[in-house]
Amino acid sequence: MRPEGQIRGWAEKYSKEEIIPNKIFFFDHRGTFSGHGKYITLQLLNMNKKYDIVWAVLDMSIEVPQGVRLINKLDSETYLKEIQE
């Protein structure tokens, strides 16, 4: 299956899933903890609320603030599990 078809299939399947109110999932096209998402994350952490903040990254050894979980951007099984739960 071509990537476009695979993405379309995932979108059709997962767009019907229930939204988890406290989970915030970040995906940077470079696979890093950077850009707008980084600063949004830092502000969310300053709010002291119970958010499940997940970042999909390429380098699992990068330093991130406490309260941020990392998953491997290339591990499709973990990636899909995170967006489902």
Order of alpha helices (4+ residues) and beta strands (2+ residues): alpha-beta-alpha-beta-beta-alpha
